[in-house]
Amino acid sequence: MKKTLALLTSSLLLTACASFQQPGDKANAEATPDKKAASSKSAAANRKKSPKAKVQPQDDALPAVELSEDILYKVLTAEIAFQRGQWQAAYVTMLATAQQTRDPRLAKRAAEIAVTARQPNEALVAVRLWTELAPHSDEALQNYLGLIMLGESVDEIEPLLSQRLKEAAPQARGPMILQFQRLLARARDKQSGYAILQKVVQPYGELPETHLALAQGAFGVGDGATAQREASAALKIKPDSELALLTAAQVASDQEQAMRLMVEFLRKYPDAREVRIAYARSLVDQKAFSQARSQFEALLKEDGEDPTTLFALGVLSAQTDQLKDAESYLQRYLQVLAAQPEDDRDPSQAILLLSRIAEERRDFDAALRYLDQAEPGSEGYVNIQVRRAQLLARKNDIDGARKALEAAQSESANDAEQLQLIQAESMLLRDANRNQEASDVLKAALERFPNNTDLLYDHAMVLEKLGNFDAMEKSLRRVIQLAPGNQHAYNALGYSLADRNTRLPEALELIQKAADMAPQDAFIADSLGWIQFRLGQLTEAEAQMRRAYALRSDPEIGVHLAEVLWVRGKQDEARKVFREVQAKDPDNDVLKSTLARLNVKP
């Protein structure tokens, strides 16, 4: 169980940190004034920031053109044509009317018609006119730049960007430069986009944003040395800039240098929240979970109700076996989400982890109660129901587990979720040795999804347990026909033949094909060793088995290795491996049958 919990928490660490910005992300956040801050409101309120001056956009005057009957007729004609699916007639009429009246609103509408019709060239013509008629419109500029980025040449936008920066108020230039860098980074020709950025920001070398934009641009085209130099220049201008430090860490030559930069910055500026978040994420990436937890605890002191921090601490505590703390953090996380109904986070991962923690202490009722907190129809509801069924099965309530899965099936109209629930039900029945019922479930499912390779494979495994080898082989051959790259089907069929000591040359060919597809798969390596053992190639079999057991210390692989060692006369080492397997899984059927067959007492 601890192994399962560790695997779960490891996979959740990525989710736990997903809402935190990585080094360099903050540049994107600050470049877009409307973007919501990643931190909670209370944390943002406590943070000291230099006030930003509000810059009122300059309005473009509309033309003094009377709405004549002729203009009204053209506009209505264009809209009716568009509604009837005649986009070209609508576009031409609207664009011509915009040119006649010099009204930017009509040029915008012509662009919308072209975009809806997926005609980028026509849309660009209309947006050019729109930008010409409304030179101070941010919306027009954004659309113009977006369409230009799709083309082969971006040279024509350089004068426009230079003019916009020249006309901007001094306090608005920095954010505008960062915004331009983001837009130019989308160009198909990255080098051309970067070259334009260098030209348009050249007069503003005193601004830290200029050097940050150049650092990001250089990094985007693979010029790491320039990126590092420009990031350092930004830090010299503004040493306490979190954005500059995060950029420097992003473009650093290696992870060690990035970590050193963040540590030094936090030593000088311990309240730098965004840098601490990035540092904590980097620690998670390096699997330094205890240190990462310390950083998140520092963040929680600043804002005790931040849900992302609480979730991260819950996962990290579980990963480091501090399960009581993990449970406390995750419970607080769910409480915070419940108090913030507008938050669109999915609580299912926290609920699942809490259930795992309760199961770890064998409190199955508490584990089930945690699952009751999931809302029907929520994003992770199907996973919750699968988990509920697994817990009921652990309480030996297989029928109750099946009812839970069947209830979830009736609520789900999604084929993928239906398949997940069907497979979960068949797995529960297989684990309970109710193989005929599992076969019936899968057979019924295959009537609905006859070409689903996962169902075919699962059915083959059940048919093998039932001793119906002909039907099993037919099912696996069908998987191979539908998915020739499915190494598991080749391996399963080959192993079945080898285990029954029949058609061994064919078994070897099948398993070797699987091994060629997935040379690092421990179970396929085990199968290859097993067929070599059956063929009497004992030296090769032992080498393969050792490699398989080193790749994964699975009980069945261990039993196979021990048997090969026993037959080769290495009884002491064989007993040692048997004891290892027995300590991990004393009720393993393969272990029991092998010990009985060889008359071995570990």
C-alpha positions as CSV (number, residue, x, y, z in Angstrom):
1,M,0.0,0.0,0.0
2,K,2.8,2.4,0.8
3,K,4.3,1.8,-2.6
4,T,0.9,2.7,-4.2
5,L,0.7,5.8,-2.1
6,A,4.2,6.9,-3.0
7,L,3.4,6.5,-6.7
8,L,0.2,8.4,-6.4
9,T,1.8,11.3,-4.5
10,S,4.8,11.5,-7.0
11,S,2.4,11.9,-9.9
12,L,0.4,14.4,-8.0
13,L,3.4,16.6,-7.3
14,L,3.2,18.0,-10.8
15,T,-0.5,18.8,-10.2
16,A,0.3,20.3,-6.8
17,C,2.7,22.8,-8.4
18,A,0.9,23.4,-11.7
19,S,-0.8,26.6,-10.6
20,F,2.5,28.2,-9.6
21,Q,4.4,30.2,-12.2
22,Q,7.7,28.8,-13.4
23,P,10.8,31.0,-14.0
24,G,9.9,33.2,-16.9
25,D,6.2,32.8,-16.6
26,K,5.9,36.0,-14.6
27,A,7.1,38.0,-17.6
28,N,4.0,36.8,-19.4
29,A,1.8,37.6,-16.5
30,E,3.1,41.2,-16.1
31,A,3.0,41.8,-19.8
32,T,-0.7,41.3,-19.8
33,P,-2.3,43.8,-17.4
34,D,-5.7,42.1,-17.4
35,K,-4.3,38.7,-16.3
36,K,-5.3,37.6,-12.8
37,A,-2.6,37.3,-10.2
38,A,-1.7,33.7,-9.4
39,S,-1.6,34.4,-5.6
40,S,-4.7,34.8,-3.5
41,K,-6.2,38.2,-2.8
42,S,-5.0,38.3,0.8
43,A,-1.4,37.5,-0.2
44,A,-1.5,40.1,-2.9
45,A,-2.8,42.7,-0.5
46,N,0.1,42.0,1.9
47,R,2.7,42.2,-0.8
48,K,4.5,45.5,-1.2
49,K,4.5,46.7,-4.8
50,S,5.4,50.0,-6.4
51,P,2.2,51.6,-7.7
52,K,1.7,51.5,-11.4
53,A,0.4,54.7,-13.1
54,K,-2.8,54.3,-15.1
55,V,-2.4,55.2,-18.7
56,Q,-5.5,56.3,-20.4
57,P,-5.6,55.0,-24.0
58,Q,-5.8,57.6,-26.7
59,D,-9.2,57.4,-28.5
60,D,-9.4,57.4,-32.3
61,A,-12.0,59.8,-33.6
62,L,-14.7,58.2,-35.7
63,P,-15.4,59.7,-39.1
64,A,-18.1,62.3,-39.5
65,V,-20.1,60.2,-42.0
66,E,-23.9,60.3,-42.1
67,L,-25.6,57.0,-42.1
68,S,-27.2,57.3,-45.5
69,E,-29.7,54.8,-47.0
70,D,-27.0,53.6,-49.3
71,I,-24.6,52.8,-46.5
72,L,-27.3,51.1,-44.4
73,Y,-28.3,49.1,-47.4
74,K,-24.8,47.8,-48.0
75,V,-24.3,46.9,-44.3
76,L,-27.6,45.0,-44.2
77,T,-26.9,43.3,-47.5
78,A,-23.5,42.1,-46.3
79,E,-24.9,40.8,-43.0
80,I,-27.8,38.9,-44.8
81,A,-25.3,37.4,-47.2
82,F,-23.1,36.3,-44.3
83,Q,-26.1,34.7,-42.6
84,R,-26.8,32.8,-45.7
85,G,-23.3,31.4,-45.9
86,Q,-22.1,33.7,-48.6
87,W,-19.0,34.9,-46.8
88,Q,-17.2,36.3,-49.8
89,A,-20.0,38.6,-50.9
90,A,-20.4,39.8,-47.3
91,Y,-16.7,40.4,-46.9
92,V,-16.3,42.3,-50.1
93,T,-19.3,44.6,-49.5
94,M,-18.3,45.3,-45.8
95,L,-14.7,46.0,-46.7
96,A,-15.7,48.3,-49.6
97,T,-18.0,50.2,-47.3
98,A,-15.3,50.5,-44.7
99,Q,-13.0,52.0,-47.3
100,Q,-15.7,54.4,-48.5
101,T,-16.7,55.6,-45.0
102,R,-13.3,55.3,-43.3
103,D,-15.1,53.8,-40.3
104,P,-12.9,51.3,-38.3
105,R,-16.0,49.5,-37.0
106,L,-16.8,48.3,-40.5
107,A,-13.3,47.2,-41.2
108,K,-13.4,45.3,-37.9
109,R,-16.6,43.6,-39.0
110,A,-15.0,42.7,-42.4
111,A,-12.1,41.1,-40.5
112,E,-14.6,39.1,-38.3
113,I,-16.3,37.8,-41.4
114,A,-13.1,36.6,-42.9
115,V,-11.8,35.0,-39.6
116,T,-15.1,33.2,-39.2
117,A,-14.8,31.9,-42.8
118,R,-11.2,30.9,-42.0
119,Q,-9.7,33.1,-44.7
120,P,-6.5,34.5,-43.1
121,N,-5.3,36.5,-46.1
122,E,-8.6,38.3,-46.4
123,A,-8.7,38.9,-42.7
124,L,-5.2,40.4,-42.8
125,V,-6.3,42.9,-45.5
126,A,-9.3,44.0,-43.4
127,V,-7.2,44.2,-40.2
128,R,-4.6,46.3,-41.9
129,L,-7.4,48.8,-42.8
130,W,-8.7,48.6,-39.3
131,T,-5.3,49.4,-37.9
132,E,-4.9,52.3,-40.3
133,L,-8.3,53.8,-39.4
134,A,-7.8,53.2,-35.6
135,P,-4.0,53.5,-35.1
136,H,-4.4,53.6,-31.3
137,S,-6.7,50.6,-30.9
138,D,-5.1,47.9,-28.9
139,E,-7.6,45.4,-30.2
140,A,-6.8,46.3,-33.8
141,L,-3.1,46.0,-33.1
142,Q,-3.5,42.6,-31.4
143,N,-5.4,41.2,-34.3
144,Y,-3.0,42.6,-36.8
145,L,0.0,41.2,-35.1
146,G,-1.7,37.9,-34.5
147,L,-2.4,37.5,-38.2
148,I,1.0,38.7,-39.3
149,M,2.6,36.0,-37.1
150,L,0.9,33.4,-39.3
151,G,2.6,34.7,-42.4
152,E,6.1,34.2,-43.7
153,S,7.3,37.8,-43.2
154,V,6.8,40.0,-40.2
155,D,8.9,42.9,-41.4
156,E,5.9,45.2,-42.1
157,I,5.0,45.5,-38.4
158,E,8.3,47.0,-37.3
159,P,7.3,50.7,-38.1
160,L,4.0,50.2,-36.4
161,L,5.6,48.8,-33.2
162,S,8.2,51.5,-33.2
163,Q,5.6,54.2,-33.6
164,R,3.4,52.8,-30.8
165,L,6.4,52.8,-28.4
166,K,7.3,56.3,-29.4
167,E,3.8,57.6,-28.7
168,A,3.3,55.7,-25.5
169,A,3.6,57.4,-22.1
170,P,7.0,56.6,-20.4
171,Q,5.4,54.5,-17.7
172,A,3.5,52.4,-20.3
173,R,6.6,51.5,-22.4
174,G,7.9,48.7,-20.2
175,P,4.8,46.6,-20.1
176,M,4.3,47.3,-23.8
177,I,7.8,46.1,-24.7
178,L,7.1,42.8,-22.8
179,Q,3.9,42.4,-24.7
180,F,5.5,43.0,-28.0
181,Q,8.1,40.3,-27.2
182,R,5.4,37.8,-26.5
183,L,3.7,38.6,-29.8
184,L,6.9,38.4,-31.8
185,A,7.8,35.1,-30.2
186,R,4.9,33.6,-32.1
187,A,6.3,34.4,-35.5
188,R,7.0,31.4,-37.8
189,D,10.4,32.8,-38.5
190,K,11.7,33.2,-34.9
191,Q,15.0,34.9,-36.0
192,S,13.1,37.6,-37.9
193,G,10.8,38.2,-34.9
194,Y,13.8,38.5,-32.7
195,A,15.6,40.9,-35.1
196,I,12.5,43.2,-35.2
197,L,12.4,43.1,-31.3
198,Q,16.0,44.2,-31.2
199,K,15.3,47.2,-33.5
200,V,12.1,48.5,-31.9
201,V,13.5,48.4,-28.3
202,Q,16.9,49.8,-29.1
203,P,16.1,53.4,-28.0
204,Y,15.0,52.2,-24.6
205,G,18.1,50.6,-23.1
206,E,17.5,52.3,-19.8
207,L,14.4,50.2,-19.1
208,P,14.8,46.8,-17.3
209,E,11.9,45.5,-19.5
210,T,13.9,46.1,-22.6
211,H,16.6,43.7,-21.4
212,L,14.1,41.2,-20.1
213,A,12.4,41.2,-23.5
214,L,15.8,40.7,-25.2
215,A,16.7,37.9,-22.8
216,Q,13.4,36.1,-23.5
217,G,13.8,36.7,-27.3
218,A,17.4,35.5,-27.3
219,F,16.5,32.4,-25.3
220,G,13.7,31.7,-27.7
221,V,16.2,31.5,-30.6
222,G,18.7,29.5,-28.7
223,D,21.2,32.3,-27.9
224,G,21.8,31.4,-24.3
225,A,24.9,33.6,-23.8
226,T,23.0,36.8,-24.9
227,A,19.9,35.8,-22.9
228,Q,22.1,35.5,-19.7
229,R,23.8,38.8,-20.5
230,E,20.5,40.7,-21.0
231,A,18.9,39.2,-17.9
232,S,22.0,40.3,-15.8
233,A,21.6,43.8,-17.3
234,A,18.0,43.9,-16.2
235,L,19.0,42.9,-12.6
236,K,21.7,45.6,-12.5
237,I,19.0,48.2,-13.4
238,K,16.5,46.8,-10.9
239,P,18.2,44.5,-8.4
240,D,15.0,43.7,-6.4
241,S,13.0,42.7,-9.5
242,E,11.5,39.3,-9.1
243,L,10.7,39.3,-12.8
244,A,14.4,39.9,-13.7
245,L,15.6,37.2,-11.3
246,L,13.1,34.7,-12.7
247,T,14.2,35.4,-16.2
248,A,17.8,35.0,-15.2
249,A,17.0,31.7,-13.6
250,Q,15.1,30.6,-16.7
251,V,18.0,31.3,-19.1
252,A,20.7,30.1,-16.8
253,S,23.2,27.7,-18.2
254,D,22.2,24.8,-16.0
255,Q,19.8,24.0,-13.1
256,E,22.5,24.4,-10.5
257,Q,23.2,28.0,-11.6
258,A,19.4,28.7,-11.6
259,M,19.0,27.4,-8.1
260,R,22.0,29.4,-6.9
261,L,20.5,32.6,-8.3
262,M,17.2,32.0,-6.6
263,V,18.8,31.1,-3.2
264,E,21.0,34.3,-3.3
265,F,18.0,36.4,-4.2
266,L,15.8,35.0,-1.5
267,R,18.6,35.6,1.0
268,K,18.5,39.3,0.1
269,Y,14.7,39.5,-0.4
270,P,13.0,36.9,1.7
271,D,9.5,38.3,0.9
272,A,9.9,37.6,-2.8
273,R,6.9,35.3,-3.2
274,E,7.2,34.5,-6.9
275,V,10.9,33.6,-6.6
276,R,10.2,31.3,-3.6
277,I,7.4,29.6,-5.6
278,A,9.8,29.0,-8.5
279,Y,12.5,27.7,-6.1
280,A,10.0,25.3,-4.5
281,R,9.0,24.0,-7.9
282,S,12.6,23.4,-8.8
283,L,13.1,21.5,-5.6
284,V,10.2,19.3,-6.4
285,D,11.6,18.7,-9.9
286,Q,14.8,17.5,-8.3
287,K,12.8,15.3,-5.9
288,A,14.2,17.3,-2.9
289,F,10.8,17.0,-1.2
290,S,11.7,17.9,2.3
291,Q,13.4,21.2,1.2
292,A,10.5,21.9,-1.1
293,R,8.1,21.4,1.8
294,S,10.0,24.0,3.9
295,Q,9.6,26.6,1.1
296,F,5.9,26.0,0.8
297,E,5.5,26.3,4.6
298,A,7.2,29.7,4.3
299,L,4.6,30.6,1.6
300,L,1.8,29.4,3.8
301,K,2.9,31.7,6.6
302,E,2.4,34.6,4.2
303,D,-1.1,33.4,3.2
304,G,-2.6,30.6,5.3
305,E,-5.6,30.2,3.0
306,D,-3.9,29.9,-0.4
307,P,-5.3,26.6,-1.9
308,T,-2.4,25.9,-4.2
309,T,0.1,26.1,-1.3
310,L,-2.1,23.9,0.9
311,F,-2.5,21.3,-1.8
312,A,1.2,21.3,-2.5
313,L,2.0,20.8,1.2
314,G,-0.5,18.0,1.4
315,V,1.1,16.1,-1.4
316,L,4.6,16.8,-0.3
317,S,3.8,15.6,3.3
318,A,2.3,12.4,1.9
319,Q,5.4,11.9,-0.3
320,T,7.6,12.2,2.8
321,D,5.4,9.8,4.8
322,Q,4.1,12.6,7.1
323,L,0.6,11.4,6.6
324,K,-1.0,13.1,9.6
325,D,0.3,16.5,8.3
326,A,-0.8,15.6,4.8
327,E,-4.3,14.8,6.0
328,S,-4.5,18.1,7.8
329,Y,-3.3,20.2,4.9
330,L,-5.6,18.5,2.4
331,Q,-8.6,18.9,4.7
332,R,-7.9,22.6,5.0
333,Y,-7.5,22.7,1.2
334,L,-11.0,21.3,0.8
335,Q,-12.4,23.7,3.3
336,V,-10.9,26.7,1.5
337,L,-12.4,25.5,-1.8
338,A,-15.8,25.0,-0.2
339,A,-15.6,28.6,1.0
340,Q,-14.7,29.8,-2.5
341,P,-17.5,28.4,-4.8
342,E,-16.2,30.6,-7.6
343,D,-12.9,28.7,-7.6
344,D,-12.9,26.2,-10.5
345,R,-10.3,23.9,-9.1
346,D,-11.1,20.2,-9.1
347,P,-11.0,18.7,-5.6
348,S,-11.0,15.1,-6.7
349,Q,-7.2,14.7,-6.5
350,A,-7.2,15.8,-2.9
351,I,-10.2,13.6,-2.1
352,L,-8.5,10.6,-3.6
353,L,-5.3,11.2,-1.7
354,L,-7.1,11.6,1.6
355,S,-8.9,8.3,0.9
356,R,-5.5,6.7,0.2
357,I,-4.1,8.0,3.5
358,A,-7.1,6.7,5.4
359,E,-6.7,3.3,3.7
360,E,-3.0,3.3,4.7
361,R,-4.1,3.2,8.3
362,R,-6.7,0.6,7.4
363,D,-9.6,2.9,8.2
364,F,-11.7,1.9,5.2
365,D,-14.9,3.6,6.5
366,A,-13.0,6.9,6.8
367,A,-11.6,6.4,3.3
368,L,-15.1,5.9,2.0
369,R,-16.4,9.0,3.8
370,Y,-13.8,11.1,2.1
371,L,-15.1,9.9,-1.2
372,D,-18.6,11.0,-0.3
373,Q,-17.4,14.7,-0.6
374,A,-17.1,14.4,-4.4
375,E,-20.0,16.0,-6.3
376,P,-21.8,13.8,-8.9
377,G,-20.8,15.0,-12.4
378,S,-17.6,16.7,-11.2
379,E,-14.5,16.3,-13.3
380,G,-12.9,13.5,-11.3
381,Y,-16.1,11.8,-10.3
382,V,-15.5,8.6,-12.3
383,N,-12.1,8.1,-10.7
384,I,-13.8,8.6,-7.3
385,Q,-16.3,5.9,-8.0
386,V,-13.6,3.5,-9.2
387,R,-11.8,4.2,-5.9
388,R,-15.0,3.6,-4.0
389,A,-15.4,0.2,-5.6
390,Q,-11.8,-0.8,-4.8
391,L,-12.3,0.1,-1.2
392,L,-15.5,-1.9,-1.0
393,A,-13.7,-4.8,-2.6
394,R,-11.0,-4.6,0.1
395,K,-13.8,-5.0,2.6
396,N,-14.9,-8.1,0.7
397,D,-18.0,-6.4,-0.5
398,I,-17.6,-7.3,-4.2
399,D,-21.4,-7.0,-4.9
400,G,-21.4,-3.5,-3.3
401,A,-18.4,-2.6,-5.4
402,R,-20.1,-3.7,-8.6
403,K,-23.2,-1.6,-7.7
404,A,-21.1,1.5,-7.2
405,L,-19.5,1.0,-10.6
406,E,-22.9,0.3,-12.3
407,A,-24.4,3.4,-10.7
408,A,-21.5,5.4,-12.1
409,Q,-22.0,3.9,-15.5
410,S,-25.7,5.0,-15.5
411,E,-24.6,8.6,-14.8
412,S,-21.9,8.7,-17.5
413,A,-22.6,9.3,-21.1
414,N,-19.0,9.4,-22.1
415,D,-17.6,6.3,-23.9
416,A,-14.1,6.7,-22.3
417,E,-15.6,6.8,-18.8
418,Q,-17.9,3.9,-19.6
419,L,-14.9,1.8,-20.7
420,Q,-12.9,2.8,-17.6
421,L,-15.8,1.7,-15.3
422,I,-16.2,-1.6,-17.2
423,Q,-12.5,-2.4,-17.0
424,A,-12.6,-1.6,-13.2
425,E,-15.5,-4.0,-12.7
426,S,-13.8,-6.8,-14.6
427,M,-10.5,-6.2,-12.6
428,L,-12.4,-6.4,-9.3
429,L,-14.0,-9.7,-10.4
430,R,-10.6,-11.1,-11.6
431,D,-8.9,-10.2,-8.3
432,A,-11.7,-11.9,-6.5
433,N,-11.3,-15.1,-8.6
434,R,-14.7,-14.6,-10.1
435,N,-13.3,-15.1,-13.6
436,Q,-16.5,-16.3,-15.3
437,E,-18.3,-13.2,-14.2
438,A,-15.4,-11.0,-15.4
439,S,-15.6,-12.7,-18.7
440,D,-19.3,-12.1,-19.0
441,V,-18.8,-8.4,-18.2
442,L,-16.1,-8.0,-20.8
443,K,-18.0,-10.1,-23.4
444,A,-21.0,-7.8,-23.0
445,A,-18.8,-4.7,-23.3
446,L,-17.2,-6.1,-26.5
447,E,-20.7,-6.2,-28.1
448,R,-20.8,-2.4,-27.6
449,F,-17.1,-1.8,-28.4
450,P,-16.0,-4.7,-30.6
451,N,-12.7,-3.2,-31.7
452,N,-11.5,-1.8,-28.4
453,T,-8.0,-3.3,-27.9
454,D,-8.0,-2.8,-24.1
455,L,-11.2,-4.8,-23.7
456,L,-10.0,-7.5,-26.1
457,Y,-6.7,-7.8,-24.1
458,D,-8.4,-7.9,-20.7
459,H,-10.8,-10.5,-22.0
460,A,-7.9,-12.6,-23.2
461,M,-6.3,-12.5,-19.8
462,V,-9.6,-13.7,-18.2
463,L,-10.1,-16.4,-20.8
464,E,-6.6,-17.7,-20.0
465,K,-7.5,-18.0,-16.3
466,L,-10.6,-20.0,-17.4
467,G,-8.4,-22.3,-19.4
468,N,-10.0,-21.3,-22.7
469,F,-6.7,-20.9,-24.5
470,D,-8.2,-21.0,-28.1
471,A,-10.5,-18.1,-27.4
472,M,-7.7,-16.3,-25.6
473,E,-5.4,-16.6,-28.6
474,K,-8.1,-15.5,-30.9
475,S,-8.6,-12.4,-28.8
476,L,-4.9,-11.5,-28.7
477,R,-4.5,-12.1,-32.4
478,R,-7.4,-9.6,-32.9
479,V,-5.5,-7.1,-30.8
480,I,-2.3,-7.6,-32.9
481,Q,-4.4,-7.1,-36.1
482,L,-6.0,-3.9,-34.8
483,A,-2.8,-2.5,-33.1
484,P,0.4,-4.1,-34.6
485,G,2.5,-2.0,-32.3
486,N,0.9,-3.3,-29.1
487,Q,3.9,-5.1,-27.5
488,H,1.8,-6.4,-24.6
489,A,-0.3,-8.6,-26.9
490,Y,2.7,-10.2,-28.4
491,N,4.2,-10.8,-25.0
492,A,1.0,-12.2,-23.5
493,L,0.5,-14.7,-26.3
494,G,4.2,-15.7,-26.3
495,Y,4.3,-16.1,-22.5
496,S,1.1,-18.1,-22.5
497,L,2.6,-20.6,-25.0
498,A,5.9,-20.7,-23.1
499,D,4.2,-21.2,-19.7
500,R,2.2,-24.1,-21.2
501,N,5.5,-25.4,-22.8
502,T,3.9,-25.6,-26.2
503,R,4.9,-24.1,-29.7
504,L,8.1,-22.8,-28.1
505,P,9.7,-21.5,-31.3
506,E,6.6,-19.5,-32.1
507,A,6.5,-18.3,-28.5
508,L,10.2,-17.1,-28.7
509,E,9.4,-15.2,-31.9
510,L,6.4,-13.4,-30.4
511,I,8.3,-12.5,-27.2
512,Q,11.3,-11.4,-29.1
513,K,9.1,-9.1,-31.2
514,A,7.7,-7.6,-28.0
515,A,11.2,-7.2,-26.6
516,D,12.3,-5.3,-29.7
517,M,9.4,-2.9,-29.3
518,A,10.0,-2.3,-25.5
519,P,13.6,-3.4,-24.5
520,Q,13.3,-1.9,-21.0
521,D,10.0,-3.5,-20.1
522,A,10.6,-5.7,-17.1
523,F,7.7,-8.1,-17.7
524,I,8.7,-8.6,-21.3
525,A,12.3,-9.3,-20.2
526,D,10.9,-11.8,-17.8
527,S,9.0,-13.5,-20.6
528,L,12.1,-13.7,-22.7
529,G,14.0,-15.3,-19.8
530,W,11.2,-17.7,-19.2
531,I,11.0,-18.9,-22.9
532,Q,14.8,-19.3,-22.8
533,F,14.4,-21.4,-19.7
534,R,11.8,-23.6,-21.4
535,L,14.2,-24.0,-24.4
536,G,17.0,-25.1,-22.1
537,Q,19.1,-22.0,-22.6
538,L,19.8,-21.7,-18.9
539,T,22.7,-19.2,-19.0
540,E,20.8,-16.8,-21.2
541,A,17.7,-17.3,-19.1
542,E,19.5,-16.4,-15.9
543,A,20.9,-13.3,-17.4
544,Q,17.5,-12.2,-18.7
545,M,15.8,-12.9,-15.3
546,R,18.4,-11.0,-13.4
547,R,18.0,-8.0,-15.7
548,A,14.2,-8.2,-15.4
549,Y,14.3,-8.4,-11.6
550,A,16.7,-5.4,-11.6
551,L,14.3,-3.4,-13.7
552,R,11.4,-4.3,-11.4
553,S,11.4,-6.4,-8.3
554,D,7.9,-7.8,-9.0
555,P,7.0,-11.0,-7.1
556,E,6.3,-13.1,-10.2
557,I,9.6,-12.1,-11.8
558,G,11.4,-12.9,-8.6
559,V,9.8,-16.4,-8.5
560,H,10.9,-17.1,-12.1
561,L,14.4,-15.9,-11.3
562,A,14.5,-18.1,-8.2
563,E,13.4,-21.2,-10.1
564,V,16.0,-20.7,-12.8
565,L,18.7,-20.3,-10.1
566,W,17.4,-23.5,-8.3
567,V,17.5,-25.5,-11.5
568,R,21.1,-24.3,-12.2
569,G,22.2,-25.5,-8.8
570,K,22.3,-22.1,-7.0
571,Q,20.0,-23.2,-4.2
572,D,21.2,-20.7,-1.6
573,E,20.7,-17.7,-3.8
574,A,17.4,-19.2,-5.0
575,R,16.1,-19.5,-1.4
576,K,17.2,-15.9,-0.7
577,V,15.1,-14.6,-3.7
578,F,12.2,-16.8,-2.6
579,R,12.4,-15.3,0.9
580,E,12.4,-11.7,-0.6
581,V,9.3,-12.5,-2.6
582,Q,7.6,-14.1,0.4
583,A,8.2,-11.1,2.5
584,K,6.6,-8.8,-0.1
585,D,3.7,-11.0,-1.1
586,P,3.2,-14.1,1.0
587,D,-0.1,-15.0,-0.6
588,N,1.2,-14.9,-4.2
589,D,-0.2,-17.9,-6.1
590,V,2.8,-18.3,-8.4
591,L,5.1,-18.4,-5.4
592,K,3.0,-21.0,-3.6
593,S,2.7,-23.3,-6.6
594,T,6.4,-23.0,-7.5
595,L,7.5,-23.8,-3.9
596,A,5.2,-26.8,-3.9
597,R,6.3,-28.0,-7.3
598,L,10.0,-27.7,-6.4
599,N,9.4,-28.9,-2.8
600,V,11.4,-25.9,-1.5
601,K,11.2,-24.4,1.9
602,P,12.7,-20.9,1.8
